[in-house]
């Protein structure tokens, strides 16, 4: 795991953009958040926080598509 000061700048900026989009919880923009987070991970594969937020986006996105009982 990387220390905060060791994260690639581009990866961090992509992460922040993806996180901002996700935090607005606009389902129509989740794919954009996913793309940005995946690009962040490609730029810095050890960036654990980007992996965690990407998982959270997928989990939240799946929750939107649950069929009510």
Number of C-alpha atoms within 10 A of each C-alpha: 10 12 7 10 7 11 17 16 13 13 21 21 15 21 26 17 16 27 19 12 18 23 12 10 13 10 15 9 13 20 16 15 26 21 15 23 29 20 18 26 21 12 17 19 16 14 22 13 16 25 17 11 18 24 14 13 23 14 11 15 18 10 10 9 8 8 6 4 3
